Amino acid sequence: MMGPAHSLSGAAAWLGVGAAAAAAGHSMPWPVLVAGALICAGAALAPDLDHKAATISRAFGPISKGLCEVIDKLSYSVYKATRKQGDPRRSGGHRTLTHTWVWAVLIGAGASALAMVGGRWAVLGILFVHMVLAVEGLLWRAARVSSDVLVWLLGAASAWILADVLHQPGNGSDWLFSAPGQEYLWLGLPIVLGALIHDIGDALTVSGCPILWPIPIGRKRWYALGPPKGMRFRAGSWVELKVLMPVFMLLGGVGGLAALGVI
């Protein structure tokens, strides 16, 4: 899928988690719901770090472009080192390592650990990166015609405001993980979810997605998971733009209202 659909599906997924958490008796404070939805929207772009033409490659200028090149080479190296006889030969690392459940768990766990150990500045950094990505994904039309500096300023302002709001007593710094020293441990959850939602979205397209790596399936370790070929679509097609994106908006709206106890 394309960046806007990925981000929209990520936000909708976290709002759905908010609804499920409320039903299970662990209601999210509204700052957690808002921050988590934006983080998840941003994180849903992150697996495309292995693609030099993806939205995320443009998000932070030369830094993200250079990082994409490094991740592409790393992913390709891992692919070559772990492929089985049935896996095809390829010339790049797109839709390999960063499109797996292993990568999703690692980056989510890393973000949680960083937030717990690094304190306020680490939280601000995590929020800033994901707010910028959320702007690039959810407000992509405006982001394309705006300067990068304006997008970064909006991301920085959003991160600063959210960090201050979350830090207030009862606003969610210790949501779900309430033991001493576990503040902001939950920040990794929307990051993991965003990455997995991205992978599931890509699995619906023509090429599929090797979400289950390194679990072998038959003669392949990089099995491209997805529905039957006839049910798949091309990225950017009318199915994505006219069907899936409106569905994501509807589901997100319902999930948000349920999470807040409105319905």
C-alpha positions in Angstrom: 0.0 0.0 0.0 0.9 3.7 -0.3 2.0 5.9 2.6 -1.4 7.6 3.3 -3.3 4.3 3.5 -0.6 2.8 5.7 -0.8 5.8 8.2 -4.6 5.8 8.2 -4.8 2.1 8.9 -2.2 2.5 11.7 -4.2 5.2 13.4 -7.5 3.2 13.0 -5.8 0.2 14.5 -4.7 2.0 17.7 -8.2 3.5 18.1 -9.5 0.0 17.8 -7.1 -1.1 20.5 -8.4 1.8 22.6 -11.9 0.5 22.2 -10.8 -3.1 23.1 -8.9 -1.8 26.2 -11.9 0.1 27.4 -14.1 -3.0 27.0 -11.5 -4.9 29.1 -11.4 -2.4 31.9 -8.1 -0.7 31.0 -9.4 2.5 29.4 -6.8 4.7 27.9 -6.7 8.3 29.1 -7.4 10.5 26.1 -3.8 11.7 25.7 -2.7 8.1 25.4 -5.4 7.5 22.8 -4.4 10.5 20.8 -0.6 10.1 21.1 -0.9 6.4 20.4 -2.9 6.9 17.3 -0.4 9.4 15.9 2.6 7.2 16.9 0.9 4.2 15.2 0.2 6.3 12.1 3.8 7.3 11.9 5.2 3.8 12.7 3.0 2.4 9.9 5.4 4.1 7.5 8.6 2.9 9.1 8.9 -0.6 7.5 9.6 1.2 4.2 13.0 2.3 5.5 14.3 -0.3 3.1 12.9 1.6 0.1 14.8 4.7 -1.1 11.7 6.1 -2.9 9.3 5.7 0.0 7.6 8.5 2.0 9.8 7.9 5.0 13.0 8.4 2.9 12.0 12.1 2.3 10.8 12.8 5.9 14.1 13.8 7.4 16.1 14.9 4.4 19.6 13.5 3.9 19.4 11.7 7.3 16.5 9.5 6.3 17.8 9.0 2.7 21.1 7.8 4.1 19.4 5.6 6.6 17.2 4.0 3.9 20.3 3.1 1.9 21.9 1.5 5.0 18.7 -0.5 5.9 18.3 -1.6 2.3 21.8 -3.1 2.2 21.3 -4.6 5.7 18.0 -6.2 4.7 19.5 -7.5 1.4 22.4 -9.1 3.3 20.1 -10.8 5.8 18.0 -12.0 2.9 21.0 -13.6 1.1 22.3 -15.1 4.4 19.0 -16.8 5.4 17.2 -17.6 2.1 16.3 -21.2 1.4 16.3 -23.0 -1.9 12.8 -21.9 -2.8 13.3 -18.2 -2.2 13.9 -16.3 -5.4 17.1 -14.3 -6.1 16.7 -10.6 -5.8 18.7 -7.4 -6.2 17.5 -5.3 -3.2 16.2 -5.6 0.3 12.8 -4.0 -0.1 10.0 -6.0 1.6 12.4 -8.3 3.5 13.8 -7.8 7.0 11.8 -4.6 7.9 8.6 -6.3 6.8 8.7 -9.1 9.4 7.3 -9.5 12.9 10.8 -9.8 14.2 11.6 -6.3 13.1 8.4 -4.9 14.5 9.0 -6.4 17.9 12.6 -5.3 18.0 11.9 -1.6 17.2 9.0 -1.5 19.6 11.0 -3.1 22.4 13.9 -0.7 21.7 11.6 2.3 21.8 10.1 1.2 25.2 13.5 0.6 26.7 14.8 4.0 25.4 11.8 5.8 26.8 12.2 4.1 30.2 16.0 4.7 30.4 16.3 8.0 28.6 13.5 9.9 30.3 11.9 13.0 29.0 14.3 13.7 26.2 14.0 10.1 24.9 10.2 10.4 25.0 10.4 13.7 23.1 12.7 12.1 20.5 10.3 9.2 19.9 7.3 11.5 19.7 9.1 13.9 17.3 10.1 11.2 14.9 6.6 9.7 14.8 4.7 13.0 14.7 6.7 14.0 11.6 5.9 10.6 10.0 2.2 11.0 11.0 2.1 14.4 9.3 3.8 12.9 6.2 1.3 10.1 6.1 -2.0 11.6 7.3 -1.6 15.1 5.8 0.4 14.0 2.8 -1.1 16.5 0.4 -0.2 19.5 2.6 3.2 17.9 3.5 4.1 17.5 -0.2 3.6 21.2 -0.9 5.1 22.5 2.4 8.8 22.8 3.2 10.5 20.1 5.2 11.2 22.7 7.9 7.5 23.4 8.4 6.7 19.7 8.8 9.6 19.3 11.3 8.3 22.3 13.3 4.8 20.9 13.4 6.2 17.6 14.5 8.4 19.2 17.2 5.5 21.3 18.5 3.1 18.3 18.6 5.8 16.2 20.4 6.4 18.9 23.0 2.7 19.5 23.7 1.9 15.7 23.9 4.9 15.0 26.2 3.8 17.8 28.6 0.2 16.5 28.6 1.1 12.9 29.1 3.4 13.8 32.0 0.6 15.3 34.0 -0.8 12.9 36.8 -3.5 10.7 35.5 -2.8 11.5 31.8 -1.2 8.2 31.0 2.5 8.1 31.4 2.0 4.9 33.4 -1.0 3.6 31.5 -1.2 -0.2 31.5 2.3 -0.6 33.0 1.9 0.9 36.4 4.9 -0.5 38.4 7.6 2.0 39.5 10.1 2.7 36.7 7.7 1.6 33.9 6.6 5.0 32.8 6.2 5.2 29.1 6.8 1.5 28.6 3.6 1.4 26.6 5.1 3.6 23.9 6.5 0.5 22.2 3.0 -0.9 21.7 1.8 1.5 19.0 5.1 1.2 17.3 4.9 -2.6 17.1 1.3 -2.4 16.0 2.0 0.2 13.3 4.7 -1.9 11.8 2.6 -5.0 11.8 -0.4 -3.2 10.3 2.0 -2.0 7.5 3.0 -5.6 6.9 -0.6 -6.8 6.8 -1.5 -4.0 4.3 1.4 -5.0 2.1 0.4 -8.6 2.3 -2.9 -7.7 0.6 -1.1 -6.4 -2.5 0.2 -8.3 -5.5 3.6 -9.0 -4.1 2.6 -10.2 -0.6 4.8 -9.8 2.5 7.1 -12.1 4.4 5.7 -11.3 7.8 6.5 -14.7 9.3 10.2 -14.7 8.7 12.3 -16.6 9.9 9.7 -19.3 10.2 10.1 -21.6 7.1 7.1 -22.5 5.0 7.8 -25.3 2.6 11.0 -24.6 0.7 10.9 -20.9 1.5 12.0 -18.9 4.6 10.8 -15.6 3.0 7.3 -16.8 2.1 5.3 -13.9 0.8 2.1 -14.2 2.9 -1.2 -12.9 1.5 -4.7 -13.9 0.3 -5.4 -15.8 -2.9 -3.9 -14.0 -5.9 -7.4 -13.0 -7.2 -8.1 -11.1 -4.0 -4.9 -9.0 -4.1 -4.6 -5.5 -5.5 -1.9 -3.2 -6.8 -0.6 -0.4 -4.5 -2.3 2.9 -5.2 -5.1 1.2 -7.1 -8.8 2.2 -6.8 -9.3 -0.5 -4.3 -6.9 1.1 -1.9 -8.1 4.7 -2.5 -11.8 4.3 -2.9 -12.6 1.3 -0.7 -9.9 0.7 2.0 -9.1 4.3 3.0 -12.8 5.1 3.6 -13.2 1.9 5.6 -10.1 2.8 7.7 -11.6 6.2 8.4 -14.9 4.7 9.4 -13.4 2.0 11.6 -11.1 4.6 13.2 -14.0 6.9 14.0 -16.0 4.1 15.6 -13.0 2.8 17.5 -12.2 6.3 18.9 -15.8 6.9 20.0 -15.9 3.5 21.7 -12.6 4.1 23.4 -13.8 7.4 24.8 -17.1 5.8 26.0 -19.3 7.8 23.7 -20.8 4.7 22.2 
